[in-house]
Amino acid sequence: MKNLRQTWVLNHPVYVEGTACVSGPKEKEGPVGHYLDKSFDNLYCGESTWEKAERALMKEAVDLCLKKKGCPEEEVDFFIAGDLLNQNVTSNYTARNYAWPYLGVFSACATSMEGVALIALFVSFGMIKRGLTAVSSHYGAVERQFRLPLEHVKQKPTTAMRTVTGAGAMLISTKESPISIRSLTIGKVIDWEMKNPLDMGQAMAPAAFDTFKKHLKETGKTEKDYDLIITGDLSMYGSRQFLAMCEEEGLFITDKYLDGGNTIYGYHPLGIAGGSGAGCSALVLYGYVFHKMKSEHWKKVLCIATGALFNPLTVRQKDTIPCIAHAVEFELDPSVEA
């Protein structure tokens, strides 16, 4: 392994052994719905509250991931999970169902790649042979916590994003599989002193650009080395800002760029400026993008998941919104059978 301050290049690849994606009803109706493993018909997911519904989403994703690969629970060495609810309650309550060492992590919507990066490092260092990471978010639970109860039916501005109802799980190991993890770049906190929680896309764009630029510099690669560069959930407005910042640095990636937030609902008015939430990048990457990779549509993919690191109290105190982005490089080896 080669450590380049913020970037770790894995000399011996770590593999994506399996994934599972579970969503709510609106995500199923979107462009990536065909690539999801399971979707619930309503936001309650068979539970009595939205918070319990999110736990059902994450547990279902974890169980499906294990079932799809025929992996017994006792063969998982470590579990890392994160969500957006206070104190990571979704992940904590989900983890109590399994006898695994557990770490709850939080990078807001960037948590998906934070979990992947940490498990990949643990496997690469030889600390574990197989680890599982999961993330989730829920429209009802998250909107109620961070903004206003849905019952208020308040009109949102065009810059607002819709929290994705969904969960994704990924099994990572030394077992050879078609998609491998080649490198990862851990972001640093960037604060452009934006204060509007209904415009998170533009708040997160500078963090995405900083991590992207650092990744290219430390790996010695260029944007031309990738078939696809996907950001987590910058929305229509944040994506434009990210692309503009890239072009100012001579990085022209429009023809190979995708944003998970823009993709999940397909620019439907329902999503306003696009989707957000820890489950957003997971559903788009683990479901749609990995499917396209396995059909050899893309071979090298860089996922830059983005997160706004604020909470309801800091918003009420009119504080700024610090942001972060973590990047993970995935590569397809078509000669390896699934």
C-alpha positions in Angstrom: 0.0 0.0 0.0 1.2 3.5 -0.9 0.1 6.4 1.4 0.2 9.8 -0.2 -1.1 11.9 2.7 -4.8 11.9 1.8 -4.7 9.1 -0.7 -4.0 5.4 -0.2 -3.2 3.3 -3.3 -3.8 -0.4 -2.8 -1.0 -2.4 -4.3 -3.1 -5.6 -3.9 -6.7 -5.0 -4.9 -9.5 -5.4 -2.4 -12.7 -6.6 -4.0 -16.4 -5.7 -3.9 -17.7 -9.2 -3.2 -21.4 -8.2 -3.2 -23.9 -5.4 -2.8 -27.6 -4.9 -2.1 -29.9 -1.9 -2.6 -33.3 -1.3 -0.9 -35.4 1.7 -1.5 -38.7 3.5 -0.9 -41.5 3.8 -3.6 -40.3 7.0 -5.3 -36.8 5.8 -5.9 -38.2 2.7 -7.5 -40.0 4.8 -10.0 -36.8 6.7 -11.0 -34.2 5.8 -13.6 -32.2 3.5 -11.2 -35.3 1.6 -9.9 -34.7 -1.3 -12.3 -31.3 -1.9 -10.8 -32.4 -2.0 -7.1 -32.8 -5.3 -5.3 -36.0 -4.5 -3.4 -38.4 -1.5 -2.9 -41.1 -0.9 -0.3 -44.5 0.4 -1.4 -44.7 3.2 1.1 -42.5 5.2 3.5 -43.4 3.2 6.5 -41.8 0.0 5.1 -44.1 -2.1 7.3 -43.2 -0.3 10.5 -45.0 2.1 12.8 -42.6 5.1 12.5 -40.3 6.5 9.8 -37.3 6.1 12.1 -38.1 2.4 12.4 -38.7 2.2 8.7 -35.2 3.4 8.1 -33.9 0.6 10.3 -35.9 -1.9 8.3 -34.3 -0.5 5.1 -30.7 -0.9 6.4 -31.3 -4.4 7.9 -33.0 -5.6 4.7 -30.0 -4.3 2.7 -27.5 -6.1 5.0 -29.4 -9.3 4.9 -29.9 -9.3 1.2 -26.2 -8.6 0.6 -25.3 -11.6 2.6 -28.0 -13.8 1.1 -27.0 -12.9 -2.5 -23.5 -14.0 -1.9 -24.4 -17.0 0.3 -22.2 -15.5 3.1 -23.0 -16.7 6.6 -23.1 -14.0 9.3 -20.2 -15.6 11.2 -17.9 -15.1 8.2 -18.2 -11.3 8.4 -15.3 -9.9 10.5 -16.4 -6.3 10.9 -19.3 -3.9 10.3 -19.2 -0.2 9.6 -22.4 1.8 9.1 -23.7 5.3 9.1 -26.9 7.4 8.6 -28.1 10.9 9.0 -30.2 10.7 12.2 -28.9 12.0 15.5 -26.3 9.7 17.1 -26.4 7.3 14.2 -29.4 5.6 15.7 -30.4 3.7 12.5 -26.9 2.1 12.3 -26.7 1.5 16.0 -30.1 -0.2 16.2 -29.3 -2.3 13.1 -25.9 -3.4 14.4 -27.5 -4.9 17.5 -28.9 -7.6 15.3 -25.5 -9.0 14.5 -22.6 -10.3 16.5 -20.0 -8.2 14.7 -17.5 -5.7 15.9 -19.0 -2.4 14.9 -18.1 1.2 14.1 -20.7 3.9 13.5 -19.4 6.6 11.2 -20.7 9.9 10.0 -19.8 12.1 7.1 -23.4 13.0 6.2 -24.1 12.1 2.6 -20.4 11.2 2.1 -20.7 8.3 4.6 -21.2 5.7 1.9 -17.6 6.1 0.6 -16.3 6.7 4.2 -17.5 3.2 5.1 -16.1 1.7 1.9 -12.8 3.3 2.4 -12.4 2.1 6.0 -13.4 -1.5 5.3 -11.1 -1.5 2.3 -8.2 -0.3 4.4 -8.9 -2.9 7.1 -8.9 -5.7 4.5 -5.8 -4.4 2.7 -3.9 -4.1 5.9 -4.8 -7.7 6.7 -6.7 -6.8 9.8 -9.8 -8.6 8.5 -10.6 -10.9 5.6 -14.2 -9.7 5.0 -16.1 -6.7 6.1 -19.5 -5.2 5.5 -20.5 -1.5 5.3 -24.0 0.0 5.0 -25.6 3.4 4.8 -29.2 4.6 4.8 -31.4 7.7 4.7 -35.2 8.2 4.9 -37.2 11.1 3.4 -39.7 11.4 6.3 -37.2 10.9 9.2 -34.4 13.1 7.8 -36.7 16.0 6.6 -38.3 16.1 10.0 -35.0 16.3 11.8 -33.2 18.8 9.7 -35.8 21.0 8.3 -39.6 21.0 9.0 -42.1 18.3 9.6 -43.6 17.1 6.3 -47.0 17.9 7.6 -46.2 21.6 7.4 -46.2 21.3 3.6 -43.9 24.3 3.2 -43.0 25.3 -0.3 -39.3 24.7 -0.9 -36.9 26.7 -3.1 -35.6 25.4 -6.4 -32.2 24.7 -4.8 -33.6 22.3 -2.2 -33.1 18.6 -2.5 -35.2 15.6 -1.7 -33.8 13.1 0.8 -33.6 9.7 -0.7 -35.4 6.8 1.1 -33.0 3.9 0.7 -30.2 1.8 2.0 -27.1 0.2 0.5 -24.8 -2.5 1.8 -21.5 -3.6 0.4 -19.5 -6.8 1.2 -15.7 -6.2 0.8 -13.1 -8.9 1.0 -10.0 -10.5 -0.5 -12.2 -12.9 -2.6 -11.6 -12.1 -6.2 -14.6 -10.5 -7.9 -15.1 -8.5 -11.1 -15.0 -5.0 -9.4 -12.1 -4.1 -7.2 -11.2 -1.1 -5.1 -7.9 0.4 -6.3 -7.4 3.6 -4.3 -9.2 6.0 -1.9 -8.8 9.6 -1.0 -10.1 10.9 2.3 -11.3 14.5 2.1 -10.7 17.4 4.4 -13.4 19.7 5.7 -14.0 22.7 3.4 -16.2 25.6 4.6 -17.2 28.3 2.0 -19.3 29.9 4.7 -22.6 29.1 3.1 -25.5 29.0 5.6 -28.6 27.9 3.6 -29.5 24.3 4.5 -31.8 24.3 1.4 -28.9 24.8 -0.9 -26.5 22.0 0.2 -25.4 21.2 -3.4 -23.5 24.4 -3.9 -22.2 24.2 -0.3 -20.7 20.8 -1.0 -19.3 21.4 -4.5 -16.0 23.0 -3.3 -15.3 19.9 -1.1 -15.9 17.6 -4.0 -13.6 19.7 -6.2 -10.9 19.8 -3.5 -11.0 16.0 -3.0 -11.0 15.4 -6.8 -8.0 17.6 -7.4 -6.1 16.1 -4.5 -6.9 12.6 -5.8 -5.5 13.4 -9.2 -2.4 15.1 -7.8 -1.5 12.3 -5.4 -2.2 9.4 -7.7 -0.5 11.0 -10.7 -3.7 10.4 -12.8 -5.7 12.7 -15.0 -9.4 12.9 -15.6 -8.8 11.0 -18.8 -7.9 7.9 -16.8 -11.5 7.4 -15.8 -14.5 6.3 -17.8 -16.9 7.8 -15.2 -16.6 10.4 -12.4 -19.6 10.4 -10.2 -20.4 12.8 -7.3 -22.7 11.8 -4.5 -25.4 14.4 -4.5 -24.5 17.9 -5.6 -27.9 18.5 -7.3 -28.4 20.5 -10.4 -26.9 23.6 -8.9 -24.0 22.0 -7.1 -23.1 19.9 -10.2 -22.9 23.1 -12.3 -20.6 24.7 -9.7 -18.4 21.6 -9.5 -18.1 21.4 -13.3 -17.3 25.1 -13.5 -14.5 24.7 -10.9 -13.1 21.8 -12.8 -13.1 23.7 -16.1 -11.3 26.6 -14.4 -8.5 24.1 -13.6 -8.5 22.7 -17.2 -10.4 19.6 -16.2 -13.1 19.0 -18.8 -15.2 16.0 -17.6 -18.7 16.9 -18.7 -18.9 13.9 -21.1 -17.9 11.4 -18.4 -19.6 13.0 -15.3 -22.7 11.8 -13.4 -24.2 13.1 -10.2 -26.2 10.7 -8.0 -28.6 13.3 -6.9 -29.5 14.3 -10.5 -29.8 10.6 -11.5 -31.9 9.1 -8.8 -35.1 10.9 -9.7 -34.2 11.7 -13.3 -34.8 15.5 -13.1 -38.4 14.8 -12.0 -40.0 17.8 -10.3 -40.5 15.6 -7.3 -36.8 15.7 -6.6 -36.7 19.5 -6.9 -32.9 20.1 -7.4 -32.1 16.4 -7.0 -31.8 13.7 -4.5 -29.6 13.7 -1.3 -29.0 11.6 1.7 -26.5 8.9 2.6 -28.6 6.4 0.6 -28.4 8.4 -2.6 -24.9 7.6 -3.8 -25.2 4.1 -2.5 -28.3 3.3 -4.6 -26.9 4.9 -7.7 -23.4 3.4 -7.4 -24.1 0.0 -6.0 -27.1 -0.5 -8.2 -26.9 1.4 -11.5 -23.2 2.1 -11.9 -22.0 -1.4 -10.8 -24.5 -3.0 -13.2 -23.1 -0.9 -16.1 -19.6 -1.8 -15.1 -20.3 -5.5 -15.1 -21.8 -5.1 -18.6 -18.4 -3.4 -19.5 -20.0 0.0 -20.2 -17.5 1.5 -17.8 -14.2 0.1 -16.6 -12.7 2.7 -14.3 -15.0 4.7 -12.0 -14.2 7.3 -9.4 -17.0 8.0 -6.9 -16.7 11.2 -4.9 -19.4 11.2 -2.2 -20.2 14.5 -0.7 -21.6 15.5 2.7 -22.7 18.7 4.5 -21.6 18.5 8.1 -24.3 20.5 9.9 -27.1 19.7 12.4 -30.4 21.3 13.3 -28.9 23.4 16.1 -26.1 25.0 14.0 -28.7 26.0 11.4 -30.9 27.7 14.0 -27.8 29.5 15.3 -27.1 30.8 11.7 -23.7 29.0 11.6 -22.0 28.1 8.4 -22.1 24.6 6.8 -18.7 22.8 6.6 -18.6 20.1 4.0 -16.5 17.0 3.1 -16.0 14.6 0.2 -14.4 11.1 0.1 -13.4 9.4 -3.1 -13.0 5.7 -3.9 -11.7 4.3 -7.2 -13.3 1.2 -8.6 -12.0 -0.9 -11.5 -13.5 -3.7 -13.5 -11.7 -6.8 -14.5 -13.9 -8.5 -17.1 -11.9 -11.7 -17.0 -13.0 -12.4 -13.4 -16.3 -14.2 -13.0 -18.9 -12.9 -10.5 
